[in-house]
Amino acid sequence: MICIPSFVLVAQYFMKKKFPSVKLMPEFLKQDITTAKVREVVEWIWTDGINQNWIFVKNKAKFNKIIILITPGFTPSLLVQKDEKMSLYDVPSEMSFLNEKIIQFVGTKTPGERNRVYSYIDDLLTSKLSKEQFKESQREASQLISLKDLLMSAKLLEENKFPPYNFNPLLKDDFNEENARKRLKLEVEEGEINDDKTFDELVDELVQVGYISTCKSVKGHKSKDIVVIDCEMVMTEYSECARVTIMDFDEKVLYDEFVKPEHKVVDYLTEYSGITEEILKETTKTLSQVQQEILEIIHEETIIIGHGLENDLHALRLIHKNVVDTSVIFDHGKGRGWKPSLKFLAQRFLNSEIQQKLDGHDPREDALAALKLTKLKIQKGKAFGKNKLNAISLFKKLSSFNKKSAIVDSLMWHEKDVEHYIRYDSNDPDKHLSNIKESLEKADFIWTRLKTMMAYQNLKDKDEETRIKYLKEFDDQIKSIYDFCPENSLIILCSGQGDSSEFSKLIEEKLLYQNMFGSQFMNEKIAKQYLWTPEKEKLLEDAASICRKGLSAFLKMSCRSFNQEEQEKVELVLSVTEIDDFDLAVKILEENNWQVQDAINAILDNNTDKVETNDEMHAPKTTATSYIWRTIRYVSNIFYGVLETILNWIFAPIRAILPPTKHQSSEGFINYFRGKYNLEPPKFFIGTPSLMIKKAIEDSKYMIFYLHNDGIPDCDNVAKNVVASERFKEFLVENEIMIWGGDVTYSLAYDFADRILKVPKYPFFALAVATEQNRLQILSAFKGEIEKDTMIETFKERIDEFNQALVTERDNNRRRESERSIRDEQNDAYLASLRADEEKKKRKEMERIEKLNRENEAKRILEERKRKRLELKEKFKNEITDQGDICRILIRLSDGTKIQRKFKSSDTVKDLYDFLEGMDVVPLEMNYHLCTSMPKKQLLDMDVTLVKAGLCPSSILFVEENYSDSE
């Protein structure tokens, strides 16, 4: 076997150069990937991460930049799913740039449960530790800490809007609002300091409008080193402090005073604050007086403990740096960006129920809970109350592999692990893009967000015109980022979660019901309004499923941008030659002056290195070529290449108006064969020769290539007597041989015949197989006038010689396919089992909720009967006189108890039942009726008078319990 050498030196050179690329593997994308899988792609490229089977990353070490663009609001509802069996989505047609650069979006799933949604940010930015790293983390977490270790940093104070990083909007009448908004942003998420004012300068500004700053400790002064503060608010035009409680570290209350608001109270929030109009009427102490009294208790170095302290300090207009906030030192289950409630922390870690009183919160109770939580944190260690001890931020992990990270966002994520952090105002897209460009110069990994589609989702009225407008704007923003990214960058688009509007609405309703049920605030009206039903639970599960479903895409940078004509040429070269390297195709096209045919010829010439033959007529001469001859041939190749280019340019307009060849594809050749010879050809492979070779390699099959020339008479005889013969077809089927046919009057068949197989004469048959090295090996070939039986027998002999190796490979493939099929079946069975378990859990949960609703309803009825019994007892408290028509009634209970009373003859049967209820002698849960003795008659008509019922002047009645049919 002799390899045919390649003479396309330029192609060889560029094939040696490695370019990174990414490619989705649809066969592994039958379900949504998790958002963690997106992070794992980054880890696989740059760290010690694990390879992912759903995406093929080629030459991963060559990527020099990775940008994650979080695109909230870009949900699956805006796209069309390509196939219900695949988690792949087509790019909207309105997004012209992404349509050029991305084939498809892949569905992603954020973490969560059946009716819960967790933070996708944590999933994307938090990586699991190795066993060694986990052990080290445990050692660090178990180390003892002091209260000072829990103090908030300057960055955390700024991020959580502590004074002076935000200001109380209450002061807007006393303060230049325009300047305040410029210097101290109000927005919860977008807040930032725009100018370069120092901390002290900001303090000075707030002091001018009523804020106070704690002072240094004075020797002999009885101020405390550690205190706990909690405030209760009332609603004026804004929110003002109405009560402040201060407690020391020994749980002793140092200060507890009510505060008179400066503005008119519009809502006392009594059910939460415990403040009433009567309390504040008696209050004369102003906030400024309270401030001075507080300064007697604390000093500059005092550590203040509390929960959500930024609200308390703003309410007190107090500027202080040393704070410990339990909403910060304990994590929320949903991850960063969420804060746990004090009530939840007390339940979980202190096994204590707080904020349960009918008359509102008690600030002493809240302050004590915050203090106990802080003491428990010091006792248990740094990791206590934190979510992920076995995790590390992605930024920190990348840093350990010498990759610098940058964040361009309005929020801070893992800021201590990031080399570069740029905060920006989301209302200025141009500034945002400028910041991204700046970060690309400083870092390797960039994290940022584009909020365009979130703005679209937040619109109340959405029409088709608005949707298209926002999609185009979003597309333009991504293009702008793409244009200034350097070569070999990877942009990852990730929407995180899907549409959360319905889920947020339902979860808020459910939490409200859970918080209200069983509390003193619950009454019949609230119960009916907020009753949580199985139907609502099902709606919540559906909404959670929608909310958890997002999108991701991978956009790889090329060397430069291309116009439409260049893009089409690259795609044509890729489709014809079957190479999968976009950048390689571009390089070869550039070397061939963007002449598609020349580029294809160069690649096909290069691919001849993979062709081997055992047939002498195809074997190249083995004599050494002299240097002079090679030089002459090289120069002549250049000359003919230039001449061909000139002729192509001259005749291009003529070729453009000529009709296309009648058989431009394999299907065209088959139709041509049937039409000309009126015979059925064998089952030719549909596609290019390269595709058949690839398929034959995958299936371990033999191949036959048949090259036909419509202008040669021998071809007609062979086509009718050999190709269309039944024996030849049977031979193909028996040996599972794939066959490809083509007419060399078409350029693709000609190129394959001339450059790959070196066909000397037509018609031409070649029996081939792929070797272990995936090279094409010609086992036997026939040309010219061919005798059918001789060719078939020769092919059989060569197959027998080579068969053992191919049969073994074919069996191995079938075995692997069978194993894969079994694994798929097992996986399907496992998933079915999981679904069954999930359905079982759902049923149990629904039964639990239904039972709970029934119990709640029974409790409600019981409470109603209690209330009514008290009213009836009061109604029948006094015995009536003997004046007028009197009816004496004796009622005998089932236990023998007798009660009697005088009634007016005009009283009704309902009065009898009301009297019995008010006597508190019948169990509340008992369902009963009254009846006479002789004759026995049930008294069920409540409106009939005692006279008409025949109970006057006296009667004896019995109480009988009602039983249901089942009883």
Beta strands, then each sheet from edge to edge (+ up, - down):
strand 1: 21-24
strand 2: 33-34
strand 3: 55-58
strand 4: 65-70
strand 5: 80-83
strand 6: 86-90
strand 7: 105-109
strand 8: 112-113
strand 9: 116-117
strand 10: 126-128
strand 11: 212-213
strand 12: 224-235
strand 13: 239-248
strand 14: 253-258
strand 15: 298-306
strand 16: 318-319
strand 17: 323-325
strand 18: 391-393
strand 19: 405-408
strand 20: 420-422
strand 21: 445-449
strand 22: 489-494
strand 23: 549-556
strand 24: 611-613
strand 25: 703-708
strand 26: 738-743
strand 27: 764-770
strand 28: 776-783
strand 29: 886-892
strand 30: 898-904
strand 31: 928-932
strand 32: 938-939
strand 33: 954-961
sheet 1: 1+ 3-
sheet 2: 2+ 7+ 6- 5+
sheet 3: 2+ 7+ 23- 22+ 4+ 21+ 19+ 20+
sheet 4: 8+ 9-
sheet 5: 10+ 18-
sheet 6: 11+ 16+
sheet 7: 14+ 13- 12+ 15+ 17+
sheet 8: 24+ 28+ 27- 25+ 26+
sheet 9: 30+ 29- 33- 31+ 32-
end
